[in-house]
């Protein structure tokens, strides 16, 4: 079954972007989240803060879109060969 590249990319981008936001906000509310600061190595400008959650949302959606599109494209390419 061929995957719709746009649908998979959009779903992955939405899920990953919201995951970064929720993880950041939960860490803020609990007063922890030092491990989430490691995301700043991948997402420049990201910090565990309210502004950081917005930055993380943008980066999360962008990287989720790219990962989802790559996954769907690769799946469809491998399906052609089978």
Protein Blocks (a to p, Z undefined) as FASTA:
>chain_A
ZZdfklmmmmmmmmmmmmmmmmmmmmmmnopaklmmmmmmmmghiacdfklmmmmmmmmm
mmmmmmmmmmmmmmmmmmmmZZ
